[in-house]
């Protein structure tokens, strides 16, 4: 089954995006860092608008910081197995949050954010893969 490889790759991409957003949010680096392709970079104004909305945080913590935790958990889980049901619950919560955030981006904030939508899709794909792993074994 290719799921472990796909989980690793998607989690690594999700981690990369989450580190980018968290770093920009906390001003560890500018939105135009060299390791993010220009097409994916948030412009300074739109970046801070997206990251500055109340929906970009949960309990005062940026969503991307939770993403770092989630994606690290998934990567570690490939090497030091924990029950995949825990990952499924975490991913289910991430997908619910992603639906809310995608709706917010489209209809409330009205700012296109390719990396935001990419992370939402990654959450959904990972959820579906882990769901299949948990319920097909």
Secondary structure, DSSP 4 states (H G I P E B T S, - for coil): --HHHHHHHHHHHHHHHHHHHHHHHTTSS-TT-TTS-GGGPPPHHHHHHHHHSGGGEETTEEHHHHHHHHHHHHHHHHHS---HHHHHHHHHHHHHHHHHHHHIIIIII----HHHHHHHHHHHHHHHHHHHHHH--
